[in-house]
Amino acid sequence: MTFPLQELTRLIAPDLTLVGAVVGFNGTLVRVATERGAVTARSLDALAVGDRVLVRHGMATRAPVAQHIYPV
């Protein structure tokens, strides 16, 4: 059983991480293209157009990149 406030919080802001690419800036906000469409988020990182980011709870952070490349 969940508390009503927790259920309401989950409905308003689901705990979901989106992966996307920065497509533009609107003042202090970053516009990110994701699989679900364009999303506007805030960011503390220095980002540029084309950077891959993770969007979670309205904050965009730089997505991790592969450190090793293995030949196939």
Gaussian input, Z-matrix of N, CA and C with variables (Angstrom, degrees):
# hf/3-21g

backbone

0 1
 N
 C     1     B1
 C     2     B2     1     A1
 N     3     B3     2     A2     1     D1
 C     4     B4     3     A3     2     D2
 C     5     B5     4     A4     3     D3
 N     6     B6     5     A5     4     D4
 C     7     B7     6     A6     5     D5
 C     8     B8     7     A7     6     D6
 N     9     B9     8     A8     7     D7
 C    10    B10     9     A9     8     D8
 C    11    B11    10    A10     9     D9
 N    12    B12    11    A11    10    D10
 C    13    B13    12    A12    11    D11
 C    14    B14    13    A13    12    D12
 N    15    B15    14    A14    13    D13
 C    16    B16    15    A15    14    D14
 C    17    B17    16    A16    15    D15
 N    18    B18    17    A17    16    D16
 C    19    B19    18    A18    17    D17
 C    20    B20    19    A19    18    D18
 N    21    B21    20    A20    19    D19
 C    22    B22    21    A21    20    D20
 C    23    B23    22    A22    21    D21
 N    24    B24    23    A23    22    D22
 C    25    B25    24    A24    23    D23
 C    26    B26    25    A25    24    D24
 N    27    B27    26    A26    25    D25
 C    28    B28    27    A27    26    D26
 C    29    B29    28    A28    27    D27
 N    30    B30    29    A29    28    D28
 C    31    B31    30    A30    29    D29
 C    32    B32    31    A31    30    D30
 N    33    B33    32    A32    31    D31
 C    34    B34    33    A33    32    D32
 C    35    B35    34    A34    33    D33
 N    36    B36    35    A35    34    D34
 C    37    B37    36    A36    35    D35
 C    38    B38    37    A37    36    D36
 N    39    B39    38    A38    37    D37
 C    40    B40    39    A39    38    D38
 C    41    B41    40    A40    39    D39
 N    42    B42    41    A41    40    D40
 C    43    B43    42    A42    41    D41
 C    44    B44    43    A43    42    D42
 N    45    B45    44    A44    43    D43
 C    46    B46    45    A45    44    D44
 C    47    B47    46    A46    45    D45
 N    48    B48    47    A47    46    D46
 C    49    B49    48    A48    47    D47
 C    50    B50    49    A49    48    D48
 N    51    B51    50    A50    49    D49
 C    52    B52    51    A51    50    D50
 C    53    B53    52    A52    51    D51
 N    54    B54    53    A53    52    D52
 C    55    B55    54    A54    53    D53
 C    56    B56    55    A55    54    D54
 N    57    B57    56    A56    55    D55
 C    58    B58    57    A57    56    D56
 C    59    B59    58    A58    57    D57
 N    60    B60    59    A59    58    D58
 C    61    B61    60    A60    59    D59
 C    62    B62    61    A61    60    D60
 N    63    B63    62    A62    61    D61
 C    64    B64    63    A63    62    D62
 C    65    B65    64    A64    63    D63
 N    66    B66    65    A65    64    D64
 C    67    B67    66    A66    65    D65
 C    68    B68    67    A67    66    D66
 N    69    B69    68    A68    67    D67
 C    70    B70    69    A69    68    D68
 C    71    B71    70    A70    69    D69
 N    72    B72    71    A71    70    D70
 C    73    B73    72    A72    71    D71
 C    74    B74    73    A73    72    D72
 N    75    B75    74    A74    73    D73
 C    76    B76    75    A75    74    D74
 C    77    B77    76    A76    75    D75
 N    78    B78    77    A77    76    D76
 C    79    B79    78    A78    77    D77
 C    80    B80    79    A79    78    D78
 N    81    B81    80    A80    79    D79
 C    82    B82    81    A81    80    D80
 C    83    B83    82    A82    81    D81
 N    84    B84    83    A83    82    D82
 C    85    B85    84    A84    83    D83
 C    86    B86    85    A85    84    D84
 N    87    B87    86    A86    85    D85
 C    88    B88    87    A87    86    D86
 C    89    B89    88    A88    87    D87
 N    90    B90    89    A89    88    D88
 C    91    B91    90    A90    89    D89
 C    92    B92    91    A91    90    D90
 N    93    B93    92    A92    91    D91
 C    94    B94    93    A93    92    D92
 C    95    B95    94    A94    93    D93
 N    96    B96    95    A95    94    D94
 C    97    B97    96    A96    95    D95
 C    98    B98    97    A97    96    D96
 N    99    B99    98    A98    97    D97
 C   100   B100    99    A99    98    D98
 C   101   B101   100   A100    99    D99
 N   102   B102   101   A101   100   D100
 C   103   B103   102   A102   101   D101
 C   104   B104   103   A103   102   D102
 N   105   B105   104   A104   103   D103
 C   106   B106   105   A105   104   D104
 C   107   B107   106   A106   105   D105
 N   108   B108   107   A107   106   D106
 C   109   B109   108   A108   107   D107
 C   110   B110   109   A109   108   D108
 N   111   B111   110   A110   109   D109
 C   112   B112   111   A111   110   D110
 C   113   B113   112   A112   111   D111
 N   114   B114   113   A113   112   D112
 C   115   B115   114   A114   113   D113
 C   116   B116   115   A115   114   D114
 N   117   B117   116   A116   115   D115
 C   118   B118   117   A117   116   D116
 C   119   B119   118   A118   117   D117
 N   120   B120   119   A119   118   D118
 C   121   B121   120   A120   119   D119
 C   122   B122   121   A121   120   D120
 N   123   B123   122   A122   121   D121
 C   124   B124   123   A123   122   D122
 C   125   B125   124   A124   123   D123
 N   126   B126   125   A125   124   D124
 C   127   B127   126   A126   125   D125
 C   128   B128   127   A127   126   D126
 N   129   B129   128   A128   127   D127
 C   130   B130   129   A129   128   D128
 C   131   B131   130   A130   129   D129
 N   132   B132   131   A131   130   D130
 C   133   B133   132   A132   131   D131
 C   134   B134   133   A133   132   D132
 N   135   B135   134   A134   133   D133
 C   136   B136   135   A135   134   D134
 C   137   B137   136   A136   135   D135
 N   138   B138   137   A137   136   D136
 C   139   B139   138   A138   137   D137
 C   140   B140   139   A139   138   D138
 N   141   B141   140   A140   139   D139
 C   142   B142   141   A141   140   D140
 C   143   B143   142   A142   141   D141
 N   144   B144   143   A143   142   D142
 C   145   B145   144   A144   143   D143
 C   146   B146   145   A145   144   D144
 N   147   B147   146   A146   145   D145
 C   148   B148   147   A147   146   D146
 C   149   B149   148   A148   147   D147
 N   150   B150   149   A149   148   D148
 C   151   B151   150   A150   149   D149
 C   152   B152   151   A151   150   D150
 N   153   B153   152   A152   151   D151
 C   154   B154   153   A153   152   D152
 C   155   B155   154   A154   153   D153
 N   156   B156   155   A155   154   D154
 C   157   B157   156   A156   155   D155
 C   158   B158   157   A157   156   D156
 N   159   B159   158   A158   157   D157
 C   160   B160   159   A159   158   D158
 C   161   B161   160   A160   159   D159
 N   162   B162   161   A161   160   D160
 C   163   B163   162   A162   161   D161
 C   164   B164   163   A163   162   D162
 N   165   B165   164   A164   163   D163
 C   166   B166   165   A165   164   D164
 C   167   B167   166   A166   165   D165
 N   168   B168   167   A167   166   D166
 C   169   B169   168   A168   167   D167
 C   170   B170   169   A169   168   D168
 N   171   B171   170   A170   169   D169
 C   172   B172   171   A171   170   D170
 C   173   B173   172   A172   171   D171
 N   174   B174   173   A173   172   D172
 C   175   B175   174   A174   173   D173
 C   176   B176   175   A175   174   D174
 N   177   B177   176   A176   175   D175
 C   178   B178   177   A177   176   D176
 C   179   B179   178   A178   177   D177
 N   180   B180   179   A179   178   D178
 C   181   B181   180   A180   179   D179
 C   182   B182   181   A181   180   D180
 N   183   B183   182   A182   181   D181
 C   184   B184   183   A183   182   D182
 C   185   B185   184   A184   183   D183
 N   186   B186   185   A185   184   D184
 C   187   B187   186   A186   185   D185
 C   188   B188   187   A187   186   D186
 N   189   B189   188   A188   187   D187
 C   190   B190   189   A189   188   D188
 C   191   B191   190   A190   189   D189
 N   192   B192   191   A191   190   D190
 C   193   B193   192   A192   191   D191
 C   194   B194   193   A193   192   D192
 N   195   B195   194   A194   193   D193
 C   196   B196   195   A195   194   D194
 C   197   B197   196   A196   195   D195
 N   198   B198   197   A197   196   D196
 C   199   B199   198   A198   197   D197
 C   200   B200   199   A199   198   D198
 N   201   B201   200   A200   199   D199
 C   202   B202   201   A201   200   D200
 C   203   B203   202   A202   201   D201
 N   204   B204   203   A203   202   D202
 C   205   B205   204   A204   203   D203
 C   206   B206   205   A205   204   D204
 N   207   B207   206   A206   205   D205
 C   208   B208   207   A207   206   D206
 C   209   B209   208   A208   207   D207
 N   210   B210   209   A209   208   D208
 C   211   B211   210   A210   209   D209
 C   212   B212   211   A211   210   D210
 N   213   B213   212   A212   211   D211
 C   214   B214   213   A213   212   D212
 C   215   B215   214   A214   213   D213

   B1=1.4382
   B2=1.5251
   B3=1.3325
   B4=1.4532
   B5=1.5157
   B6=1.2921
   B7=1.4505
   B8=1.5229
   B9=1.3307
   B10=1.4676
   B11=1.5266
   B12=1.3265
   B13=1.4576
   B14=1.5215
   B15=1.3288
   B16=1.4605
   B17=1.5265
   B18=1.3111
   B19=1.4586
   B20=1.5293
   B21=1.3186
   B22=1.4649
   B23=1.5231
   B24=1.3239
   B25=1.4621
   B26=1.5205
   B27=1.3098
   B28=1.4657
   B29=1.5165
   B30=1.3333
   B31=1.4580
   B32=1.5250
   B33=1.3191
   B34=1.4585
   B35=1.5264
   B36=1.3154
   B37=1.4651
   B38=1.5202
   B39=1.3257
   B40=1.4599
   B41=1.5238
   B42=1.3237
   B43=1.4595
   B44=1.5267
   B45=1.3181
   B46=1.4517
   B47=1.5165
   B48=1.2990
   B49=1.4550
   B50=1.5234
   B51=1.3287
   B52=1.4584
   B53=1.5181
   B54=1.3087
   B55=1.4568
   B56=1.5141
   B57=1.3266
   B58=1.4548
   B59=1.5114
   B60=1.3236
   B61=1.4580
   B62=1.5174
   B63=1.3248
   B64=1.4600
   B65=1.5226
   B66=1.3380
   B67=1.4630
   B68=1.5249
   B69=1.3253
   B70=1.4566
   B71=1.5097
   B72=1.3410
   B73=1.4579
   B74=1.5148
   B75=1.3305
   B76=1.4553
   B77=1.5245
   B78=1.3094
   B79=1.4560
   B80=1.5156
   B81=1.3241
   B82=1.4609
   B83=1.5211
   B84=1.3257
   B85=1.4648
   B86=1.5216
   B87=1.3193
   B88=1.4646
   B89=1.5182
   B90=1.3180
   B91=1.4643
   B92=1.5275
   B93=1.3410
   B94=1.4639
   B95=1.5204
   B96=1.3306
   B97=1.4612
   B98=1.5223
   B99=1.3477
   B100=1.4610
   B101=1.5196
   B102=1.3191
   B103=1.4605
   B104=1.5268
   B105=1.3245
   B106=1.4651
   B107=1.5218
   B108=1.3214
   B109=1.4578
   B110=1.5213
   B111=1.3187
   B112=1.4604
   B113=1.5249
   B114=1.3280
   B115=1.4615
   B116=1.5212
   B117=1.3253
   B118=1.4537
   B119=1.5196
   B120=1.3361
   B121=1.4635
   B122=1.5226
   B123=1.3051
   B124=1.4608
   B125=1.5197
   B126=1.3388
   B127=1.4565
   B128=1.5174
   B129=1.3217
   B130=1.4588
   B131=1.5208
   B132=1.3304
   B133=1.4609
   B134=1.5229
   B135=1.3244
   B136=1.4617
   B137=1.5265
   B138=1.3195
   B139=1.4568
   B140=1.5155
   B141=1.3174
   B142=1.4567
   B143=1.5244
   B144=1.3130
   B145=1.4664
   B146=1.5236
   B147=1.3221
   B148=1.4644
   B149=1.5097
   B150=1.3362
   B151=1.4633
   B152=1.5230
   B153=1.3356
   B154=1.4715
   B155=1.5130
   B156=1.3295
   B157=1.4596
   B158=1.5232
   B159=1.3368
   B160=1.4582
   B161=1.5299
   B162=1.3235
   B163=1.4592
   B164=1.5221
   B165=1.3430
   B166=1.4612
   B167=1.5167
   B168=1.3141
   B169=1.4647
   B170=1.5302
   B171=1.3318
   B172=1.4554
   B173=1.5141
   B174=1.3292
   B175=1.4626
   B176=1.5251
   B177=1.3281
   B178=1.4584
   B179=1.5272
   B180=1.3315
   B181=1.4554
   B182=1.5216
   B183=1.3034
   B184=1.4652
   B185=1.5315
   B186=1.3234
   B187=1.4651
   B188=1.5314
   B189=1.3274
   B190=1.4676
   B191=1.5278
   B192=1.3196
   B193=1.4637
   B194=1.5152
   B195=1.2990
   B196=1.4642
   B197=1.5330
   B198=1.3107
   B199=1.4566
   B200=1.5271
   B201=1.3218
   B202=1.4645
   B203=1.5281
   B204=1.3068
   B205=1.4601
   B206=1.5258
   B207=1.3164
   B208=1.4564
   B209=1.5268
   B210=1.3255
   B211=1.4696
   B212=1.5273
   B213=1.3080
   B214=1.4720
   B215=1.4996
   A1=108.80
   A2=117.43
   A3=121.31
   A4=110.15
   A5=114.72
   A6=120.25
   A7=108.99
   A8=118.09
   A9=120.53
   A10=113.36
   A11=118.06
   A12=120.15
   A13=111.59
   A14=117.23
   A15=120.54
   A16=110.59
   A17=117.44
   A18=121.24
   A19=110.67
   A20=116.89
   A21=121.08
   A22=111.06
   A23=117.08
   A24=121.01
   A25=111.03
   A26=117.22
   A27=120.89
   A28=111.64
   A29=117.58
   A30=121.12
   A31=112.05
   A32=117.18
   A33=120.76
   A34=111.09
   A35=117.50
   A36=122.11
   A37=108.78
   A38=117.62
   A39=119.05
   A40=111.49
   A41=115.75
   A42=122.18
   A43=107.97
   A44=115.58
   A45=121.72
   A46=109.23
   A47=117.40
   A48=121.81
   A49=108.40
   A50=115.71
   A51=121.57
   A52=109.77
   A53=116.73
   A54=122.66
   A55=107.34
   A56=116.44
   A57=119.23
   A58=111.50
   A59=114.23
   A60=121.60
   A61=109.33
   A62=116.15
   A63=121.56
   A64=108.61
   A65=115.73
   A66=120.22
   A67=112.34
   A68=117.27
   A69=118.73
   A70=112.04
   A71=113.65
   A72=121.42
   A73=109.01
   A74=115.70
   A75=121.93
   A76=106.57
   A77=116.41
   A78=120.80
   A79=110.21
   A80=117.01
   A81=120.70
   A82=112.21
   A83=117.41
   A84=122.06
   A85=110.93
   A86=115.02
   A87=122.48
   A88=107.87
   A89=117.13
   A90=121.37
   A91=107.49
   A92=115.94
   A93=121.97
   A94=109.66
   A95=116.68
   A96=121.98
   A97=107.89
   A98=116.81
   A99=122.17
   A100=109.09
   A101=115.57
   A102=120.46
   A103=111.54
   A104=117.76
   A105=122.10
   A106=112.41
   A107=118.07
   A108=122.15
   A109=110.07
   A110=115.42
   A111=120.62
   A112=110.48
   A113=115.38
   A114=122.70
   A115=107.83
   A116=116.47
   A117=121.48
   A118=108.24
   A119=116.56
   A120=120.92
   A121=109.71
   A122=115.20
   A123=121.56
   A124=108.42
   A125=116.02
   A126=119.26
   A127=109.91
   A128=115.69
   A129=121.89
   A130=110.94
   A131=116.88
   A132=121.99
   A133=109.86
   A134=116.18
   A135=121.16
   A136=107.40
   A137=116.82
   A138=121.94
   A139=110.85
   A140=115.55
   A141=122.43
   A142=108.00
   A143=115.70
   A144=120.21
   A145=108.88
   A146=116.11
   A147=121.79
   A148=114.00
   A149=118.47
   A150=121.20
   A151=110.42
   A152=116.22
   A153=121.30
   A154=108.18
   A155=116.27
   A156=120.88
   A157=110.88
   A158=115.07
   A159=123.38
   A160=106.79
   A161=117.42
   A162=121.68
   A163=108.14
   A164=114.96
   A165=120.61
   A166=108.37
   A167=116.09
   A168=122.96
   A169=111.82
   A170=117.84
   A171=121.08
   A172=114.96
   A173=117.97
   A174=121.80
   A175=109.49
   A176=115.53
   A177=121.37
   A178=108.94
   A179=116.19
   A180=121.76
   A181=108.64
   A182=114.90
   A183=120.03
   A184=109.98
   A185=116.88
   A186=122.10
   A187=109.56
   A188=116.54
   A189=118.63
   A190=110.34
   A191=115.14
   A192=120.83
   A193=108.57
   A194=116.23
   A195=121.52
   A196=109.99
   A197=116.45
   A198=121.21
   A199=111.75
   A200=116.99
   A201=120.66
   A202=108.86
   A203=114.62
   A204=120.68
   A205=106.91
   A206=115.72
   A207=121.00
   A208=109.60
   A209=117.69
   A210=119.67
   A211=110.17
   A212=115.02
   A213=119.80
   A214=108.98
   D1=136.46
   D2=179.43
   D3=-109.84
   D4=156.89
   D5=176.15
   D6=-78.17
   D7=145.85
   D8=-178.47
   D9=-57.85
   D10=-36.99
   D11=-179.83
   D12=-66.37
   D13=-38.75
   D14=177.17
   D15=-66.13
   D16=-39.75
   D17=179.09
   D18=-65.40
   D19=-41.94
   D20=177.82
   D21=-63.69
   D22=-42.44
   D23=177.65
   D24=-61.44
   D25=-41.42
   D26=178.91
   D27=-64.99
   D28=-36.87
   D29=179.60
   D30=-71.61
   D31=-38.07
   D32=-178.17
   D33=-73.18
   D34=-47.72
   D35=-177.40
   D36=-130.38
   D37=86.55
   D38=-179.62
   D39=-64.19
   D40=147.11
   D41=179.88
   D42=-78.82
   D43=86.36
   D44=-173.75
   D45=-135.09
   D46=135.32
   D47=176.93
   D48=-108.34
   D49=124.47
   D50=178.71
   D51=-106.17
   D52=141.80
   D53=175.78
   D54=-107.12
   D55=134.25
   D56=-179.01
   D57=-160.17
   D58=-172.21
   D59=179.66
   D60=-125.64
   D61=141.91
   D62=179.02
   D63=-70.36
   D64=127.94
   D65=179.42
   D66=-116.58
   D67=-10.99
   D68=179.02
   D69=178.59
   D70=174.91
   D71=-179.60
   D72=-128.60
   D73=145.92
   D74=176.98
   D75=-133.59
   D76=84.41
   D77=-175.29
   D78=68.50
   D79=-116.89
   D80=-179.85
   D81=-92.31
   D82=-2.15
   D83=-178.62
   D84=-97.22
   D85=152.00
   D86=178.92
   D87=-111.15
   D88=133.81
   D89=176.66
   D90=-98.81
   D91=124.39
   D92=-174.06
   D93=-121.18
   D94=130.75
   D95=175.22
   D96=-88.83
   D97=121.75
   D98=179.98
   D99=-123.07
   D100=179.38
   D101=178.28
   D102=-67.57
   D103=-20.53
   D104=179.58
   D105=-97.50
   D106=3.34
   D107=-178.73
   D108=115.94
   D109=-171.54
   D110=-178.11
   D111=-77.89
   D112=140.56
   D113=-179.72
   D114=-130.57
   D115=141.17
   D116=174.82
   D117=-104.32
   D118=131.96
   D119=-177.57
   D120=-144.88
   D121=164.45
   D122=174.08
   D123=-94.29
   D124=159.33
   D125=179.35
   D126=-147.72
   D127=142.61
   D128=173.77
   D129=-98.95
   D130=-15.08
   D131=179.56
   D132=-83.66
   D133=154.13
   D134=172.61
   D135=-81.44
   D136=108.66
   D137=-175.99
   D138=-113.04
   D139=157.54
   D140=176.16
   D141=-129.57
   D142=162.08
   D143=178.06
   D144=-61.34
   D145=130.84
   D146=-179.23
   D147=101.80
   D148=-14.41
   D149=178.77
   D150=-67.43
   D151=140.96
   D152=175.16
   D153=-85.17
   D154=133.32
   D155=-176.83
   D156=-134.54
   D157=160.13
   D158=171.26
   D159=-107.66
   D160=130.94
   D161=178.72
   D162=-111.80
   D163=119.85
   D164=179.79
   D165=-143.97
   D166=127.75
   D167=-179.56
   D168=57.02
   D169=34.91
   D170=176.98
   D171=80.54
   D172=5.23
   D173=179.12
   D174=-115.88
   D175=133.07
   D176=178.81
   D177=-101.27
   D178=127.49
   D179=175.71
   D180=-125.50
   D181=151.90
   D182=-178.82
   D183=-61.48
   D184=132.35
   D185=-179.07
   D186=-76.17
   D187=143.82
   D188=177.79
   D189=-68.09
   D190=148.27
   D191=178.45
   D192=-115.29
   D193=157.90
   D194=-178.94
   D195=-65.98
   D196=135.34
   D197=179.55
   D198=-94.07
   D199=-25.32
   D200=-178.78
   D201=-122.92
   D202=141.61
   D203=176.16
   D204=-121.23
   D205=123.85
   D206=-178.62
   D207=-108.39
   D208=131.45
   D209=176.82
   D210=-69.93
   D211=143.05
   D212=-178.19
   D213=-112.50

